Each structure stands twice: as structure tokens, then as C-alpha cells.
Amino acid sequence: MHSCKIVLLMRESESGNILYNYLKRYFEIEAVVFEKPPCAREILSRRIKRLGMARVTGQILFSLFAIVLKRLSRDRVEEIITEYSLEPSDIDGVNIYRVESANDMKSIELFGSIDADMVIIHGSRILSKEFIDAVKSPILNIHAGITPAYRGVHGAYWALANEDPDNCGVSVHLVDSGIDTGAVLYQSVIVPDKRDNLFTYPTLQLAVALPLLKRAIRDICEGRAKSFSPLLPSKLWYHPTIIEYLMNFFLKGVK
């Protein structure tokens, strides 16, 4: 086991369990901090301000359809978990803390008190400058997309919808106060097949990204990490509307 000590900041999820169980094979996990998800009303309000009512209505309609699609995707997710020997069992044997938001003072003080060489985030809110400044150790993230071309959500889906398979993948990057704008350490593509869709891409992306994350952690702890800036246009992507999803499915076969 590597001597590098890690703190995980994430929301409670199966993918978070997979991340924890993978990393604990190789590193000392000092603590896991669970962040409470923002309430639906808060999310909806922010989206309407950013995207407008019409687009958000289309996203809501897609989310209703997606409930069924997600259920139908479960067998394929289980196949990926088995194929890559991922471990989704519950987190145990480690100090666990819970915070309302990573960006509140309680959380910032907590991270200041934990002795760790690195913070790994997974599904947390966008971190504030105050949080990042308070955490003296590097902060890493697995982003489910090739940055900066596919920042935001559903990076693999949008790459395929744009007929851009060379940029359908994942990025391991350092975290700054932007949205997936930090310096990139490693990237890799994924190769989905006809069984995959918007709800199975993330598990496939996580499976491919975990060895890259392990390499990035070791690079940083051993003082040999090198970041790079991909020569790609920068764009922030959001959830598809029902119309976008149906058009991409029928015209391009992208699920």
C-alpha cells in the first residue's frame, strides 16, 4: 500500500462506493466526507436562470422518460461492474463525516483539520475558491468527459451525439473553482457498444478512469506529476431535452 493519505469528498452513491473500494487497495484512506445533495428546488431554480424555462421544461420531460431507461440499463451496468472487477459494496472501516455543503464553513474547517496528502472529489458541488484556498493539498477529480471540449454533464453522450468518438472518454484533472477547467493529468477514450446508453456510459467511464486516477495520485505523491492542456475548444454541456435525445436516437442511433 502506498503511503499517500487520501480524503474522499462525495455524495453517497454506488459509483462512490466503487471509487472508495478501488482506492483502498492501493492507498490509505484517511476519511470519507459525504456531501448532502442540493434540494430539487435549488437545482431547478439555477437551471431556469441559466438556461431558460423552455429548455428546462424539455430536460424535465427527458428526466421522466429517463426513469424507465435507467431501470432498463441496470443489467448492462452490472455487466460492466463484473467485467472490470469493480466493487460496489458499502463503505466501511474508515472515518465518515457528513456535511450540508462542501463550501460551508463547517466543511472548510473539517478539511483543514484532516491530515491528508490529497483530496479526491466525486459528484460534489462546484467547489468555491474559499474551499480550494483552505485545502492546502491537491484536489483531484474524475470527469466523465474529455475536457475542455465536454465539460459539464454527459460528456460521453454528447461526444457521440456530435459524432466525435475520438473525444468520448474521461479526464483525471486537478480541481480549480471553474467547472471542469482544472489542469489535466490523464485522459482516455471509452468504446461503448450497442448495449450502452446515457446511463451505462458513466460506469464504463469510471472503470477506465480508475487506473488513471491511481497513476495520477502516485505521480503527485512522488513529485513527478505533469499536467497538460488539450488543444480542444471549451464547451459546457447540460442534460439533454427530450427533443434532443429523441433526435439523436432516431437520426444518429445515439442512446
Buried (B, 14 or more C-beta within 10 A) or exposed (E): EBEBBBBBBBBBBBBBBBBBBBBBEBBBBBBBBBBEBBEEEEEBEEBBEEBEEEBBEBBBBBEEEBEEBBEEBEEBBEBBBEEBEBEBEEBEEBEEBEBEBBBBEEBBEBBEEBEBBBBBBBBBBEBBEEBBEBBEBBBBBBBBBBBBBBBBBBBBBBBBBBEBBEBBBBBBBBBBBEBBBBBBBBBBBBEBEEEBBBBBBBBBBBBBBBBBBBBBBBBBBEEEBEEEEBEEEEEBBBBBBBEBBEBBEEEEEBB
